[in-house]
């Protein structure tokens, strides 16, 4: 039996807890510079060179005027790539979106290196998904294009 600093090897839950505590300590003592994080996110987005990157053109957290008394308003996002625009509403209940011009598409909600959840936009370009649990991006496959949005934190 191998020994650790605290004694005999514990369960996987103990190792997970230790890893999380170390991550939190590193985030406080040696935080990742925002510019480096953005470079990493941009590099990950570009891992598929055949995909066109949709630029974030509107984010209600930045561009909208706050509404007095509104509790937990939805986050409204607009992405643009060439002639295609993707409008997305993010709430605690999920994502709702629409492609313009309206068209069917296969959509993946990406959440990191794991495979994303897959859904389909209807003929009107509408789609819904479960709320993302962390940073996310969308990969859209239309009739002739592959489009990926920028990564965003929820």
Residue pairs with C-beta under 8 A, 6 or more apart in sequence:
1 8
1 9
2 8
2 9
3 9
4 10
41 135
41 150
41 151
44 151
45 53
45 137
45 148
45 150
45 151
46 53
48 139
48 146
48 148
50 146
51 139
51 146
51 147
51 148
52 81
52 82
52 145
52 146
52 147
52 148
53 81
53 147
53 148
53 149
53 150
54 79
54 80
54 81
54 84
54 86
54 138
54 140
54 147
54 148
54 149
54 150
55 79
55 80
55 81
55 150
56 77
56 78
56 79
56 149
56 150
56 152
57 78
57 79
57 80
58 76
58 77
58 78
59 75
59 76
59 77
59 78
59 152
60 73
60 74
60 75
60 76
60 77
61 75
64 76
67 73
72 91
72 92
74 89
74 90
74 91
75 89
75 90
75 91
75 154
76 87
76 88
76 89
76 90
77 87
77 88
77 89
77 90
77 152
78 85
78 86
78 87
78 88
79 85
79 86
79 88
79 138
79 149
79 150
80 86
81 145
81 147
82 145
83 101
84 99
84 100
84 101
84 140
84 142
84 145
84 147
85 99
85 100
86 97
86 98
86 99
86 100
86 138
86 140
86 147
86 149
87 97
87 98
87 100
88 95
88 96
88 97
88 138
89 95
89 96
89 97
90 131
90 132
90 154
91 131
92 131
93 131
94 128
94 129
94 130
94 131
95 109
95 127
95 128
95 129
95 130
95 131
95 132
96 126
96 127
96 128
97 121
97 126
97 127
97 128
97 138
98 121
98 124
98 125
98 126
98 127
99 105
99 121
99 125
99 127
99 140
99 142
100 125
101 125
102 123
102 124
102 125
102 126
103 121
103 123
103 125
103 142
103 143
104 120
104 121
104 122
104 123
104 125
104 142
104 143
105 120
105 121
105 125
105 127
105 140
105 141
105 142
106 118
106 119
106 120
106 121
106 140
106 141
107 118
107 119
107 120
107 121
107 127
107 129
107 138
107 139
107 140
107 141
108 115
108 116
108 117
108 118
108 119
108 138
108 139
109 116
109 117
109 119
109 129
109 130
109 132
109 136
109 138
110 116
110 136
110 137
110 138
110 139
110 148
110 151
111 117
111 132
111 133
111 134
111 135
111 136
112 134
112 135
116 139
117 129
117 130
119 127
119 128
119 129
120 127
121 127
121 140
131 154
132 154
133 154
134 153
134 154
135 151
135 152
135 153
135 154
136 151
136 152
136 154
137 148
137 149
137 150
137 151
137 152
138 148
138 149
139 146
139 147
139 148
139 149
140 146
140 147
140 148
140 149
